[in-house]
């Protein structure tokens, strides 16, 4: 594949079937070049031709032919590695899941190689379950908790695991025999929401995800924002009080000391790990609830003034939060941002539901291995 193949495929992904003339116009390619490129895509099965119906009274002649993406011509694996969780899926070329799996494990005694082994076993199980031929699997996208290197090969650091510089791509490629791309997990979710979910029309999408910690990912004009090339937007480590609890990152008074599974579960007297409807339980404790709303409002307002998103998407526990929580954020943030942003700013729950992390991994794989135009 080449860069022009990628441009054609992205147009077909985002806007549906197109005539060759329209594709040539939009890619600035000559009709001859466009015909040559689409012939290659037709040969490998990535696209197909569709005959358009000719309306009554139209000129008699050959029916118009459009080119369309074939979503199930090839597939990718998506994996989300959270704190104590692995979620995995196999999706088609539009990130629609064919199957999913998940498991939990103890973070206190798990070394990277053990987690990698569990990922491999989970992925092999999904491949066997679907019966998809290995030749139709483009590769794997892995979302990890923490920043990644600029080549998308390594997890540079994970506070929850106390890991540093874990070579996930090398290990998984050797074990599974397929290309692997590594991405910050919430950045991958933001990418999936921007490409395939509720954020397709947003210029700048900020995805905020609450599980073990509070993470964020930003996509601007369809491109993931990677500060320093590493991808992580550490919203949970904004200091919201000057004198507070010590955070797992080593600082004091971070947002995560108020808004994380550990902090909220402790305040609501919940002992079960990864509880469902966590914020609904917290609503019965007004002091904890008010602090969570107040500090998240401060963090979102600060992020909005700095990054100018027009859409903020809530994932994880925030996607499951009571309407009263989301309504409070919708009400309290706009007065604290600059006037031009107030009218444009929208708040929505994630449209990707429970599989957001794994679909995020798949979206990263699709971007890198299929729609980029980079040879594979």
C-alpha positions in Angstrom: 0.0 0.0 0.0 1.0 3.6 -0.4 -0.1 7.0 0.8 -2.7 7.5 -1.9 -4.3 4.1 -1.1 -4.7 5.4 2.5 -6.4 8.5 1.3 -8.8 6.5 -0.8 -9.6 4.1 2.0 -10.2 6.9 4.5 -12.7 8.6 2.2 -14.6 5.4 1.7 -14.5 4.7 5.5 -15.8 8.2 6.5 -18.2 9.0 3.6 -19.3 5.7 2.1 -19.3 4.7 -1.6 -17.8 7.2 -4.1 -17.5 7.3 -7.8 -14.0 7.2 -9.3 -14.5 10.7 -10.6 -15.3 12.0 -7.1 -12.3 10.0 -5.6 -10.0 11.5 -8.2 -11.3 15.0 -7.4 -10.9 14.6 -3.6 -7.5 13.0 -3.7 -6.2 15.3 -6.5 -5.1 12.2 -8.5 -5.4 11.9 -12.2 -8.2 9.6 -13.4 -5.6 7.2 -14.7 -3.7 7.1 -11.4 -7.0 6.7 -9.5 -8.1 3.8 -11.7 -4.7 2.1 -11.2 -4.9 2.4 -7.4 -8.5 1.2 -7.2 -7.6 -1.7 -9.3 -5.1 -2.8 -6.7 -7.6 -2.4 -3.9 -10.2 -4.4 -5.9 -7.6 -7.1 -6.4 -6.8 -7.5 -2.7 -10.5 -7.3 -1.8 -10.4 -4.2 0.3 -13.0 -2.5 -1.9 -15.7 -3.5 -4.3 -17.7 -2.0 -7.1 -21.4 -1.1 -6.7 -23.8 -0.3 -9.5 -25.9 2.8 -8.7 -29.6 2.7 -9.5 -30.5 5.1 -12.4 -33.6 7.1 -11.7 -36.6 7.4 -14.0 -36.0 9.8 -16.9 -32.2 9.5 -16.6 -30.2 9.1 -19.7 -29.9 5.6 -21.0 -26.5 4.0 -20.8 -24.2 2.1 -18.5 -25.2 2.4 -14.9 -22.9 4.6 -12.7 -20.3 2.6 -10.8 -19.2 3.5 -7.3 -16.3 2.1 -5.2 -17.1 1.0 -1.7 -15.1 -0.3 1.3 -15.5 -4.0 2.2 -15.4 -3.8 6.0 -15.1 -7.6 6.5 -12.3 -8.1 4.0 -9.8 -7.9 6.8 -9.7 -7.6 10.5 -7.7 -6.3 13.4 -7.2 -7.3 17.1 -7.8 -4.6 19.7 -6.6 -5.0 23.3 -7.0 -2.7 26.3 -4.7 -3.2 29.2 -6.0 -1.4 32.3 -5.2 -1.7 36.0 -5.9 -5.4 36.7 -8.0 -5.8 33.5 -7.5 -7.1 30.0 -10.3 -6.4 27.4 -9.8 -7.8 23.8 -11.8 -7.8 20.6 -11.5 -8.6 16.9 -13.1 -5.9 14.7 -13.6 -5.3 11.0 -12.2 -2.4 9.1 -14.8 0.0 10.6 -14.0 -1.1 14.2 -17.2 -3.1 14.5 -16.5 -5.9 17.0 -17.0 -9.5 15.9 -16.2 -11.0 19.3 -15.0 -9.7 22.7 -13.4 -11.2 25.9 -12.2 -9.8 29.2 -10.5 -10.9 32.4 -9.3 -9.5 35.7 -6.0 -10.1 37.5 -4.1 -8.9 40.6 -1.8 -6.0 39.8 0.3 -6.5 43.0 2.0 -9.7 41.9 1.9 -9.6 38.1 5.1 -9.1 36.1 5.0 -7.8 32.5 5.8 -11.2 31.0 2.9 -12.7 32.9 0.5 -10.1 31.6 1.8 -10.5 28.1 1.2 -14.2 28.3 -2.4 -13.6 29.3 -2.9 -11.2 26.4 -1.5 -13.8 24.0 -3.8 -16.5 25.4 -6.8 -14.2 25.3 -6.1 -13.2 21.7 -5.4 -16.8 20.5 -8.8 -17.7 22.1 -10.6 -15.0 20.2 -9.0 -16.0 16.9 -10.0 -19.6 17.4 -13.5 -18.5 18.4 -14.1 -16.5 15.2 -12.3 -18.8 12.9 -10.8 -15.9 11.0 -7.8 -16.9 9.0 -4.5 -15.4 10.2 -3.9 -14.0 6.6 -6.9 -11.7 7.1 -5.7 -10.3 10.4 -3.7 -7.1 9.8 -2.3 -6.9 13.3 -2.9 -5.9 16.9 -3.4 -2.5 18.6 -2.7 -2.4 22.3 -3.9 0.4 24.6 -1.7 0.7 27.7 -2.0 2.7 30.9 0.6 5.4 30.5 2.8 7.2 27.9 4.3 5.3 25.0 7.4 5.9 22.9 7.2 7.8 19.7 7.5 4.6 17.6 4.4 3.1 19.4 6.4 0.1 20.5 6.9 0.5 24.3 4.9 1.5 27.4 7.3 4.0 29.0 5.8 4.0 32.4 2.7 2.8 34.2 2.1 4.1 37.7 -0.5 1.5 38.6 1.8 -1.3 37.7 5.1 0.3 38.6 6.4 -0.7 35.2 9.0 1.1 33.1 9.9 0.7 29.4 8.0 -2.5 28.7 8.6 -3.7 25.1 5.0 -4.9 24.4 5.3 -4.7 20.6 8.4 -6.8 20.4 7.1 -9.5 22.8 3.6 -9.7 21.3 4.9 -9.8 17.7 7.2 -12.7 18.6 4.4 -14.6 20.3 1.5 -13.9 17.9 3.3 -13.5 14.6 1.5 -10.2 13.6 2.4 -6.5 13.6 1.6 -4.7 16.9 1.2 -1.0 17.6 1.1 0.4 21.2 -0.9 3.4 22.2 -1.8 5.2 25.4 -5.1 3.6 26.3 -7.3 6.7 26.7 -5.8 8.3 23.6 -6.8 5.1 21.8 -10.4 5.5 23.1 -10.5 9.1 22.0 -9.3 8.0 18.6 -12.0 5.4 18.3 -14.7 7.8 19.4 -13.5 10.3 16.9 -13.3 7.9 14.0 -16.2 5.5 14.6 -18.3 7.0 17.4 -20.1 10.1 18.6 -17.2 12.4 17.8 -17.0 12.0 14.0 -18.1 15.6 13.5 -16.0 17.2 16.3 -13.0 19.3 15.5 -11.4 18.6 18.8 -12.5 15.8 21.1 -11.4 15.3 24.7 -12.2 11.9 26.1 -12.2 11.6 29.9 -12.0 8.0 31.3 -12.5 7.1 35.0 -11.6 3.6 36.2 -8.7 2.9 38.5 -7.4 6.4 37.7 -8.6 9.4 35.7 -7.1 9.6 32.2 -7.8 11.7 29.1 -7.1 11.6 25.4 -7.4 14.4 22.9 -8.0 14.1 19.1 -7.7 17.4 17.1 -8.9 17.5 13.4 -8.8 13.7 13.3 -5.2 13.4 14.7 -4.4 12.2 18.2 -2.7 14.9 20.2 0.6 13.4 21.6 2.3 16.0 23.8 6.0 15.2 23.7 5.2 12.5 21.2 4.0 10.2 24.0 0.2 10.6 23.8 -0.8 10.9 27.5 -3.0 13.8 28.7 -2.7 13.4 32.5 -5.9 15.1 33.6 -6.0 13.1 36.8 -2.7 14.6 37.9 -3.8 18.2 37.8 -3.4 19.5 41.4 -6.8 20.6 42.6 -5.9 21.3 46.3 -2.7 22.7 47.7 -2.6 20.6 50.8 -4.1 17.2 50.3 -3.4 13.4 50.1 -0.3 12.1 48.4 -1.1 10.7 45.0 0.3 7.5 43.5 2.3 9.7 41.1 4.2 11.2 44.1 2.5 14.6 44.1 0.0 16.0 46.5 -3.7 17.0 46.0 -4.1 15.6 42.5 -7.6 15.1 41.1 -7.2 11.4 41.3 -7.0 11.6 45.1 -10.7 12.6 44.9 -11.8 10.9 41.6 -10.5 7.4 41.2 -12.0 3.9 42.0 -9.9 3.7 45.1 -10.9 7.1 46.5 -14.6 6.9 45.6 -14.9 3.2 46.8 -13.3 4.0 50.1 -15.6 7.0 50.6 -18.7 5.0 49.7 -17.6 2.0 51.8 -17.4 -0.4 48.8 -14.9 -3.3 49.1 -15.6 -5.0 45.7 -13.0 -4.3 43.0 -14.1 -2.6 39.8 -17.6 -1.8 41.2 -20.5 -1.1 38.8 -22.5 2.1 39.1 -19.8 3.6 41.4 -20.9 7.2 41.1 -24.5 6.3 41.8 -23.3 4.8 45.1 -21.3 7.9 45.9 -24.3 10.1 45.4 -25.5 9.0 48.8 -22.5 10.7 50.3 -23.0 14.4 49.6 -19.6 15.6 50.8 -17.8 13.1 48.6 -20.1 13.8 45.6 -19.8 17.6 45.9 -16.0 17.3 46.0 -15.9 15.0 43.0 -18.1 17.4 40.9 -16.3 20.5 42.1 -12.8 19.2 41.4 -13.7 17.6 38.1 -15.3 20.9 37.0 -12.1 22.7 37.8 -10.0 20.2 35.9 -12.2 20.2 32.8 -12.5 24.0 32.7 -8.7 24.3 32.9 -8.3 21.7 30.2 -10.9 23.4 28.0 -9.2 26.8 28.3 -5.8 25.2 27.4 -6.9 22.7 24.7 -10.1 24.2 23.3 -12.1 21.0 22.7 -15.6 21.4 21.3 -16.7 17.9 22.5 -16.0 16.3 25.8 -16.8 12.6 26.0 -17.2 10.7 29.3 -16.0 7.0 29.5 -15.7 4.3 32.1 -17.5 5.2 35.4 -18.3 8.6 34.0 -20.3 7.1 31.2 -22.3 5.2 33.7 -22.7 8.2 36.1 -26.2 9.4 37.1 -27.7 12.2 35.0 -27.3 14.5 38.0 -23.5 14.1 37.8 -23.2 14.8 34.1 -25.8 17.6 34.3 -23.8 19.3 37.1 -20.6 19.2 34.9 -22.6 20.6 31.9 -23.9 23.4 34.1 -20.8 24.3 36.0 -18.0 24.1 33.3 -19.2 26.7 30.7 -19.2 29.7 33.0 -15.5 29.0 33.8 -14.3 28.9 30.2 -13.7 31.7 27.7 -16.9 33.0 26.0 -16.1 31.7 22.4 -15.9 28.2 23.8 -19.1 28.2 25.8 -21.5 28.0 22.9 -19.5 25.3 21.1 -18.8 23.0 24.0 -20.8 19.8 24.2 -20.7 17.0 26.8 -21.7 13.4 25.9 -21.4 9.9 27.2 -19.2 7.5 25.3 -21.0 5.7 22.5 -18.6 2.7 22.6 -20.0 1.3 25.8 -18.1 -1.4 27.7 -15.8 -2.3 24.8 -14.3 1.2 24.5 -10.8 0.3 25.5 -10.5 -2.7 23.2 -12.2 -0.9 20.3 -9.6 1.9 21.0 -6.8 -0.6 20.5 -8.4 -1.7 17.3 -8.8 1.9 16.1 -5.1 2.5 16.7 -4.2 -0.7 14.7 -6.5 0.4 11.9 -5.0 3.9 11.7 -1.4 2.6 11.7 -1.7 -0.6 9.7 -4.5 0.0 7.2 -5.6 3.6 6.7 -2.2 5.3 7.0 -1.0 4.2 3.6 2.2 3.1 5.1 3.4 -0.2 3.4 2.7 -3.3 5.5 
